[in-house]
């Protein structure tokens, strides 16, 4: 590990030298590549420098302790040595996590698809609530949300919704939301007071670029039509909605949230690329079952990942055994504690896996 860290430190210094060269800023592609590499290496280099300093502090304190006779000074040096050793252990663990193989999609924007499952109208109502939950969370992160399509019901529910999330590291955070979300409560449509269980499926897909997915023109049919549903002014009066049909997979994409047909077409193609790229990722996950098992819910869309129990006010994430009794704040977008716990559990599982293969 430390040989690799020395190599990364050397590479970081090389990048700084390259960035200081005259004219490097005029080569846009090279400049952006170097800045990205510098940004990726900075947390590792800073942690490694802190680790080396803590090691040096421990050695210095130990050396002085051997020579010191004064009881008070010896006590102080013992404390310094103990603090340095504690820092060394913490920084070593941090460095192991920073050196874990990075998911190549982690820095990408994401496309999220929410679909009502079992439970009829109640499932559609909860799907709409999940959409609002994510919208609040995305706003709290100062990311951007663009709705691609929403199939709304007459009483405020959503049969399905697709939206794009643009933000630094969006996929690295939101990928843990893929799976089946279960709600237990007395439905708003139920007068008998019985608790029902309904489900909603969430799929989180990394946004794919043209270089990730090639779409042949002959494989696509593009239809334009008037938007349907609760549209704003002009939305339902022009042929602005776009439907894409991908013949090889049978995937159909519908985009109608923009007044411009061009913008709807761009969003539809972004969603189609993401779905095709996601199909390839799913195939890779299926082929590497061991790798998928080492991850926290990022491979199997049929996995029940979370239960929202309204009568008891609790949210339980089944993958990591976490239960929080703050359902109201979670539904208002307070997801960070759950997502941080998923990230930590995922890293721990990968560290164990790495230790087994070392």
C-alpha positions as CSV (number, residue, x, y, z in Angstrom):
1,X,0.0,0.0,0.0
2,X,2.8,2.4,0.9
3,X,4.6,1.9,-2.3
4,X,1.5,2.8,-4.2
5,X,1.0,5.9,-2.0
6,X,4.6,7.0,-2.8
7,X,3.9,6.6,-6.5
8,X,0.7,8.7,-6.2
9,X,2.6,11.4,-4.2
10,X,5.2,11.5,-7.0
11,X,2.5,11.7,-9.7
12,X,0.8,14.5,-7.8
13,X,4.0,16.5,-7.8
14,X,4.4,15.8,-11.5
15,X,0.9,17.2,-12.1
16,X,1.7,20.4,-10.2
17,X,4.8,20.9,-12.3
18,X,2.9,20.3,-15.5
19,X,0.2,22.8,-14.5
20,X,2.8,25.4,-13.9
21,X,4.2,25.1,-17.4
22,X,3.6,28.1,-19.7
23,X,0.8,27.5,-22.2
24,X,-0.7,24.5,-20.5
25,X,-4.0,26.4,-19.8
26,X,-4.4,27.1,-23.6
27,X,-4.6,23.3,-24.2
28,X,-8.1,22.9,-22.8
29,X,-8.3,19.1,-22.9
30,X,-4.9,18.6,-21.3
31,X,-5.6,21.3,-18.7
32,X,-9.0,19.8,-17.7
33,X,-7.5,16.3,-17.5
34,X,-4.7,17.5,-15.2
35,X,-7.1,19.4,-13.0
36,X,-9.4,16.4,-12.7
37,X,-6.4,14.1,-11.8
38,X,-5.2,16.7,-9.3
39,X,-8.7,16.9,-7.7
40,X,-8.9,13.1,-7.5
41,X,-5.4,12.7,-5.9
42,X,-5.7,15.6,-3.5
43,X,-7.6,13.8,-0.6
44,X,-5.2,10.8,-0.9
45,X,-2.1,13.0,-0.9
46,X,-3.3,15.1,2.0
47,X,-4.1,12.0,4.1
48,X,-0.8,10.4,3.3
49,X,1.2,13.5,4.2
50,X,-0.8,13.7,7.5
51,X,0.0,9.9,8.1
52,X,3.7,10.5,7.5
53,X,3.7,13.5,9.9
54,X,1.9,11.5,12.6
55,X,4.5,8.7,12.2
56,X,7.3,11.3,12.6
57,X,5.6,12.8,15.6
58,X,5.3,9.3,17.2
59,X,9.0,8.6,16.6
60,X,10.1,12.0,17.9
61,X,8.0,11.7,21.1
62,X,9.4,8.2,21.7
63,X,13.0,9.3,21.2
64,X,12.6,12.2,23.5
65,X,10.9,10.0,26.1
66,X,14.0,7.8,26.2
67,X,16.2,10.7,27.2
68,X,13.8,12.7,29.4
69,X,14.0,12.4,33.2
70,X,11.5,15.0,34.3
71,X,8.2,13.2,35.3
72,X,5.9,16.0,34.0
73,X,7.7,16.1,30.6
74,X,7.6,12.3,30.4
75,X,3.9,12.4,31.0
76,X,3.4,15.0,28.3
77,X,5.6,13.0,25.8
78,X,3.6,9.8,26.6
79,X,0.4,11.7,25.8
80,X,1.9,13.1,22.5
81,X,3.0,9.6,21.5
82,X,-0.4,8.1,22.3
83,X,-2.2,10.8,20.3
84,X,0.2,10.3,17.3
85,X,-0.4,6.5,17.4
86,X,-4.2,7.1,17.4
87,X,-3.9,9.4,14.4
88,X,-1.8,6.8,12.6
89,X,-4.4,4.1,13.0
90,X,-7.2,6.5,11.9
91,X,-5.3,7.7,8.9
92,X,-4.3,4.2,7.8
93,X,-8.0,3.2,7.8
94,X,-8.8,6.4,5.8
95,X,-6.1,5.7,3.3
96,X,-7.4,2.1,2.8
97,X,-10.8,3.5,2.0
98,X,-9.4,6.2,-0.3
99,X,-7.4,3.5,-2.2
100,X,-10.5,1.3,-2.8
101,X,-11.2,0.8,-6.6
102,X,-13.5,3.7,-7.6
103,X,-16.7,3.0,-9.4
104,X,-16.1,4.7,-12.8
105,X,-19.6,6.0,-12.8
106,X,-19.4,7.7,-9.4
107,X,-18.8,11.2,-10.8
108,X,-21.6,11.0,-13.3
109,X,-25.1,12.6,-13.2
110,X,-27.9,10.2,-12.8
111,X,-31.3,9.4,-14.2
112,X,-33.9,8.2,-11.6
113,X,-37.0,6.2,-12.5
114,X,-39.7,5.8,-9.9
115,X,-42.5,3.3,-10.6
116,X,-45.6,2.4,-8.5
117,X,-45.7,-1.3,-7.8
118,X,-48.1,-3.4,-5.8
119,X,-50.9,-1.5,-4.1
120,X,-52.8,0.3,-6.8
121,X,-53.6,4.0,-6.1
122,X,-51.8,3.9,-2.7
123,X,-48.6,2.8,-4.4
124,X,-49.0,5.7,-6.9
125,X,-49.5,8.2,-4.0
126,X,-46.4,6.9,-2.3
127,X,-44.4,7.1,-5.6
128,X,-45.3,10.8,-5.7
129,X,-44.2,11.2,-2.1
130,X,-40.9,9.5,-2.9
131,X,-40.4,11.9,-5.8
132,X,-41.0,14.9,-3.5
133,X,-38.6,13.3,-0.9
134,X,-35.8,13.1,-3.6
135,X,-36.6,16.6,-4.9
136,X,-36.1,18.0,-1.3
137,X,-32.9,16.1,-0.9
138,X,-31.5,17.2,-4.3
139,X,-32.3,20.8,-3.4
140,X,-30.5,20.5,-0.1
141,X,-27.4,19.3,-2.0
142,X,-27.8,22.2,-4.4
143,X,-28.0,19.8,-7.3
144,X,-30.3,20.3,-10.3
145,X,-33.4,18.2,-11.0
146,X,-35.0,18.0,-14.5
147,X,-38.2,16.1,-14.8
148,X,-38.3,14.0,-18.0
149,X,-41.8,12.5,-17.6
150,X,-44.5,12.0,-15.0
151,X,-47.6,9.9,-15.4
152,X,-49.8,11.4,-12.8
153,X,-53.1,10.1,-11.4
154,X,-56.1,12.2,-10.7
155,X,-55.7,12.4,-6.9
156,X,-52.0,13.4,-6.7
157,X,-50.3,10.1,-7.3
158,X,-47.7,9.1,-9.9
159,X,-47.7,5.8,-11.7
160,X,-44.2,6.6,-12.8
161,X,-41.7,9.5,-13.0
162,X,-38.3,9.9,-14.6
163,X,-35.9,12.7,-13.8
164,X,-32.3,13.7,-14.4
165,X,-30.1,14.8,-11.4
166,X,-27.1,16.9,-12.3
167,X,-24.5,17.4,-9.5
168,X,-20.9,16.5,-8.5
169,X,-20.8,12.9,-7.4
170,X,-24.6,12.4,-7.8
171,X,-24.3,8.7,-8.7
172,X,-21.9,7.9,-5.9
173,X,-24.6,9.0,-3.4
174,X,-27.9,8.1,-5.0
175,X,-27.0,4.7,-6.4
176,X,-27.9,3.2,-3.0
177,X,-31.5,4.1,-3.6
178,X,-32.0,1.5,-6.3
179,X,-34.5,-1.2,-5.3
180,X,-38.0,-1.8,-3.9
181,X,-39.3,0.7,-1.3
182,X,-42.1,-0.6,0.8
183,X,-44.7,1.5,2.7
184,X,-46.9,0.4,5.5
185,X,-49.8,2.7,6.5
186,X,-53.5,3.3,6.5
187,X,-54.1,4.5,2.9
188,X,-55.6,7.9,2.3
189,X,-58.1,6.1,0.1
190,X,-59.0,3.6,2.8
191,X,-61.8,4.4,5.3
192,X,-61.7,1.2,7.3
193,X,-58.5,2.1,9.1
194,X,-56.6,-1.1,8.0
195,X,-52.8,-0.9,7.5
196,X,-51.9,-1.8,3.9
197,X,-48.5,-2.6,2.4
198,X,-47.6,-1.1,-1.0
199,X,-44.4,-1.0,-3.0
200,X,-42.6,1.4,-5.3
201,X,-39.5,0.5,-7.4
202,X,-36.7,3.0,-7.8
203,X,-34.0,2.6,-10.4
204,X,-30.9,4.9,-10.3
205,X,-28.9,4.9,-13.6
206,X,-25.7,6.8,-14.4
207,X,-26.1,9.2,-17.2
208,X,-24.5,7.8,-20.3
209,X,-22.5,9.8,-22.9
210,X,-22.4,9.1,-26.6
211,X,-19.0,7.4,-26.1
212,X,-20.6,5.0,-23.6
213,X,-23.5,3.9,-25.8
214,X,-23.9,3.9,-29.5
215,X,-27.5,4.1,-30.8
216,X,-28.0,3.3,-34.5
217,X,-30.6,5.5,-36.2
218,X,-32.2,2.5,-37.9
219,X,-32.9,1.0,-34.4
220,X,-35.0,4.0,-33.3
221,X,-38.5,5.3,-34.2
222,X,-39.3,8.8,-33.2
223,X,-42.9,9.9,-32.8
224,X,-44.0,13.5,-31.9
225,X,-47.4,14.3,-30.4
226,X,-49.2,16.7,-28.2
227,X,-48.5,16.4,-24.5
228,X,-51.1,14.8,-22.3
229,X,-52.0,15.3,-18.6
230,X,-51.7,18.4,-16.4
231,X,-49.6,20.6,-18.6
232,X,-48.9,24.3,-18.4
233,X,-49.8,26.9,-20.9
234,X,-49.0,25.8,-24.5
235,X,-47.9,22.3,-23.4
236,X,-51.0,20.6,-24.6
237,X,-51.5,22.8,-27.8
238,X,-48.4,22.0,-29.8
239,X,-46.7,18.7,-31.0
240,X,-43.9,19.0,-28.3
241,X,-44.0,15.6,-26.7
242,X,-41.6,13.0,-28.0
243,X,-41.8,9.2,-27.9
244,X,-38.8,7.0,-28.7
245,X,-39.1,3.3,-29.5
246,X,-35.8,1.3,-29.4
247,X,-36.5,-1.8,-31.6
248,X,-33.7,-4.2,-30.3
249,X,-34.7,-3.9,-26.6
250,X,-38.4,-2.8,-26.9
251,X,-37.7,0.2,-24.6
252,X,-40.1,3.0,-25.0
253,X,-39.3,6.5,-23.7
254,X,-41.8,9.4,-23.4
255,X,-40.8,13.0,-22.7
256,X,-43.2,15.8,-22.5
257,X,-42.2,18.2,-19.7
258,X,-40.7,20.9,-21.9
259,X,-42.5,23.2,-24.3
260,X,-39.8,22.6,-26.9
261,X,-39.8,19.4,-29.0
262,X,-36.0,19.7,-29.3
263,X,-35.6,19.8,-25.5
264,X,-38.0,16.9,-25.0
265,X,-36.0,14.9,-27.6
266,X,-32.7,15.6,-25.9
267,X,-34.1,14.4,-22.5
268,X,-35.7,11.3,-24.1
269,X,-32.3,10.3,-25.7
270,X,-30.5,11.0,-22.4
271,X,-32.9,8.6,-20.7
272,X,-32.6,6.0,-23.5
273,X,-28.8,6.1,-23.3
274,X,-28.9,5.7,-19.6
275,X,-31.3,2.7,-19.8
276,X,-29.1,1.0,-22.5
277,X,-26.0,1.6,-20.4
278,X,-27.7,0.3,-17.3
279,X,-28.6,-2.9,-19.2
280,X,-24.9,-3.4,-19.8
281,X,-24.1,-2.7,-16.2
282,X,-26.7,-5.2,-15.1
283,X,-25.2,-7.9,-17.3
284,X,-21.8,-7.2,-15.8
285,X,-23.2,-7.4,-12.3
286,X,-24.9,-10.7,-13.2
287,X,-21.7,-12.1,-14.5
288,X,-19.8,-11.0,-11.4
289,X,-22.0,-12.3,-8.6
290,X,-19.3,-12.1,-6.0
291,X,-18.7,-8.5,-6.7
292,X,-22.4,-7.7,-6.5
293,X,-22.7,-9.4,-3.2
294,X,-19.9,-7.3,-1.8
295,X,-21.9,-4.1,-2.6
296,X,-24.8,-2.6,-0.7
297,X,-27.8,-2.9,-2.9
298,X,-26.4,-1.5,-6.1
299,X,-27.1,-4.6,-8.3
300,X,-30.5,-6.1,-7.8
301,X,-33.6,-4.0,-8.7
302,X,-35.9,-6.6,-7.1
303,X,-34.3,-6.3,-3.7
304,X,-36.5,-4.9,-1.0
305,X,-34.2,-2.3,0.4
306,X,-36.3,-0.1,2.7
307,X,-39.6,0.0,4.7
308,X,-41.4,3.2,5.6
309,X,-43.8,2.3,8.5
310,X,-46.0,5.4,9.2
311,X,-47.9,4.1,12.2
312,X,-44.7,3.5,14.1
313,X,-42.9,6.5,12.6
314,X,-39.9,4.4,11.5
315,X,-37.8,3.9,8.4
316,X,-35.8,0.7,8.2
317,X,-33.0,0.0,5.7
318,X,-32.9,-3.8,5.5
319,X,-29.5,-4.0,3.8
320,X,-27.6,-2.5,6.7
321,X,-30.0,-3.1,9.6
322,X,-30.5,0.7,10.2
323,X,-33.8,1.9,11.8
324,X,-34.6,5.6,12.3
325,X,-37.6,6.9,14.1
326,X,-38.0,10.1,12.1
327,X,-40.1,9.2,9.2
328,X,-41.4,12.8,8.8
329,X,-38.0,14.3,8.3
330,X,-36.9,11.5,6.0
331,X,-39.9,12.1,3.8
332,X,-39.0,15.7,3.7
333,X,-35.6,14.8,2.2
334,X,-33.5,14.2,5.3
335,X,-31.7,11.2,3.7
336,X,-28.1,11.9,4.5
337,X,-27.8,9.7,7.6
338,X,-29.2,6.7,5.7
339,X,-27.0,7.3,2.6
340,X,-23.8,7.8,4.7
341,X,-24.5,4.5,6.5
342,X,-24.9,2.8,3.2
343,X,-21.6,4.2,1.9
344,X,-19.8,3.2,5.1
345,X,-21.3,-0.4,5.0
346,X,-20.3,-0.7,1.3
347,X,-16.7,0.5,2.0
348,X,-16.5,-2.0,4.9
349,X,-17.7,-4.9,2.7
350,X,-15.1,-4.0,0.0
351,X,-12.3,-3.7,2.6
352,X,-13.2,-7.2,3.8
353,X,-13.3,-8.5,0.2
354,X,-9.9,-6.8,-0.5
355,X,-8.4,-8.5,2.6
356,X,-9.7,-11.9,1.5
357,X,-8.1,-11.5,-1.9
358,X,-4.8,-9.9,-0.7
